[in-house]
Every structure is written in C-alpha cells, then in structure tokens.
Amino acid sequence: MHVREFDFDLPPELIAQEPAAERGAARLLYLRRDTGAITHTSILALPDLLRASDLIVVNNTRVFPARLLGRRVPSGGAVECLLIERLADDVWEALMHPGQKLRRGATFVFEGARTLHGEVLERRFYGRRLIRLWTDERTSIDEAVDAIGHVPLPPYIKREDRAEDRDRYQTLFARERGSVAAPTAGLHFSRRLMAELGRRGIRIVEITLHIGYGTFQPVRVDRVEDHRLEPERYDIGETAASEIDRALDARRRVVAVGTTTTRALEAVARAHEGRIVAGAGATDLFIFPGFQFRVVQGLLTNFHLPRSSLLMLVSAFGGRERVMAAYGAAIAERYRFYSYGDAMLIL
C-alpha cells in the first residue's frame, strides 16, 4: 500500500490555530462504518449517538511544558530544546536546535523563574541528542521545567504558546505526567458533556499512553508497510482492565477516544489473546488498513495530517475510501482540522 493513498489537499486556513471558544463547542462529523453515511452535527450530540451500554475509554496522560528556550554557554547563542523521553532522573532524549552546533560536551542554560543547566552527552539522528539536566537550586528538574518550559504546541500551529494553552492543550482527564502532545480527541470533553454521558448511563474509564515526538514524525517511506513507529509507554490499571474485559464479554461496544487510546488497547489485546490485562509497558504498534481490531468498536478522533500514521490508523478502522470521502466532506463543510480542530466519530 502506497503512502500517497493517504494524501489530500487541505486549505491552510482550515488548520485550527486556536481552540474553540469553549470546551464542547466543536463540530462533529459522524461516519457510519457499515454504509459510509455521513452526518454533520456537534460534539454535544455524542450522547445521542451512543448507547447506554457503550464503554468509553480515554487517555489520561498529562502534557508537560517540554519546550525549553535558552542559550549556549559560553557563546550565548540561542538554543531550543524539546524534551522527548526521560531515560534516567537527569538524562533525557531531546530534539535540539541548532543541531550542528550542539556537539558532545556542549553546555547550555535555560533561565526564568528557575534555572536549568544542560550538557550534550551524545549526538543522535534527525537533530536528536542525549542530554543531562541539572539545577543549582533545591528544585527538582520537573519543577524547573514546569516553571520555565513552554507548552509544546504542534508545528502546524503557527504562533507562540500562551498562558491559556497550559489549560486548553490539556484534557479534563489529564493526570499522569509524561506526554509532549495532547491526546486531542479528549480535548472535546467538557464537564457538561461528561455529566450528560453519565446521566445516560454511559461509563468512562481511563488508561494511560504517553505521547512522544513520534506523533509528529513524518512517514518517510513510500510503502506504508515499511514505516516504523517509536515505542510509547502505556499503563492500564486493574479497574480499567476488568471493566473493559467485562464489556467485551457482554458484547458491549468499546469506544476509544483517540488514536493513542486505540493503540494501547489493541497492543495489549494482541499480546493477551484479545484480553485487556493490567500492567505497564511500551508499544510500537503501527495500525494501518488490513489490521484486525480486537477491542475497539467505536472511535472518536480529530482530523489528522495527510500521509500521517494517525490517518492510516483511522482508515484502518473506518475503511480508507470512506474515511477519505469523509475528509473531503469535512473540507467542503469547512471543518477545523488538527489538534485544536473539530471531531469525527466512527461507529
């Protein structure tokens, strides 16, 4: 299967640069898997489109302010750092700029309400570095990062982050610190929507998958089958695992909120003969058309980039032709795309 089969033209003005006026104000495109029928509605209609027996599964990862702006020592040249993955208490894999000037042994500092020092330990591919961080104060690295870091908005949002992004680029479920990107389908859940789902008897359970930089990573191959995803860490608790398994046993629909939730559920099910087993681990599962879903029977998601692994996952669930037709309809109806954009429900 060729990557070009997942390409489409998107007018730049449809890329949402700001969140909706309030949570729960997004539009919703509802796609039926069986017929390909499309309905245009709003996210507030979600309780009407689901059944009381459905089980919603959300990702409760929390985005941390992983983008750091500082200077090289002693030259004073600008440095930008995106923390990707913590490997030890003070050792991180990071994406650094300007990469060519940050060789092994280079030092830098990030300053503001706190001061954070860094050193390059190792050069890696595509501008990545292994770095060590430390503070001079009685402050943990996490506290310093939280004080001076910036919200790592996706590169297609062409503005600097603002104070309000610390709230709006975070779901109401966000509890477990560890992501450099939000599970954006979860951004649509307001307290009003959650209350209405509860009133209808629709249960919500939480799992964790920490989203890494790979979510923005372009597909650099021509054949879909040749692409590889970076591992991402997940954690599923005993209560969530047992509730999801009970839903499967009772033939109730499991509706995943987001591609990250989908990947975590399907990865665990593949490893345990279709069951959800509590525990932590990492997955590099790449879902593309032809994949056999064992758990997820409904998917709430945002609209994704052309030629992206996320669009391939959605196409695997909804059918490539039907999903691409739905994207065409969304463009024609002027839906807002990507992280701060509108939503799509596939049942």
C-alpha positions, 0 to 999 in steps of 0.5 A: 500500500502506497503512502500517497493513498493517504494524501489530500489537499487541505486549505491552510486556513482550515488548520485550527490555530486556536481552540474553540471558544469553549470546551464542547463547542466543536463540530462533529462529523459522524461516519457510519462504518457499515454504509459510509453515511455521513452526518454533520452535527456537534460534539454535544450530540455524542450522547445521542449517538451512543448507547447506554451500554457503550464503554468509553475509554480515554487517555489520561496522560498529562502534557508537560511544558517540554519546550525549553528556550535558552542559550549556549554557554559560553557563546550565548547563542540561542538554543531550543530544546524539546524534551522527548523521553526521560531515560534516567532522573537527569538524562533525557532524549531531546530534539535540539536546535541548532543541531550542528552546533550542539556537539558532545560536551556542549553546555547550555542554560535555560533561565526564568523563574528557575534555572536549568543547566544542560550538557550534550552527552551524545549526538543522535539522528534527525537533530536528536541528542542525549542530554543531562539536566541539572539545577543549582537550586533545591528544585527538582528538574520537573519543577524547573521545567514546569516553571520555565518550559513552554507548552509544546504546541504542534508545528502546524500551529503557527504562533507562540504558546500562551498562558491559556494553552497550559489549560486548553492543550490539556484534557479534563482527564489529564493526570499522569505526567509524561506526554509532549502532545495532547491526546486531542480527541479528549480535548472535546470533553467538557464537564457538561458533556461528561455529566450528560454521558453519565446521566445516560448511563454511559461509563468512562474509564481511563488508561494511560499512553504517553505521547512522544515526538513520534506523533509528529514524525513524518512517514518517510517511506513510500510503502506504508508497510515499511514505516516504523513507529517509536515505542510509547509507554502505556499503563492500564490499571486493574479497574480499567482492565476488568471493566473493559474485559467485562464489556467485551464479554457482554458484547458491549461496544468499546469506544476509544477516544483517540488514536493513542487510546486505540493503540494501547488497547489493541497492543495489549489485546494482541499480546493477551489473546484479545484480553485487556490485562493490567500492567505497564509497558511500551508499544510500537504498534503501527495500525494501518488498513488490513489490521484486525481490531480486537477491542475497539468498536467505536472511535472518536478522533480529530482530523489528522495530517495527510500521509500521517500514521494517525490517518492510516490508523483511522482508515484502518478502522473506518475503511480508507475510501470512506474515511477519505470521502469523509475528509473531503466532506469535512473540507467542503463543510469547512471543518477545523482540522488538527489538534485544536480542530473539530471531531469525527466519530466512527461507529 
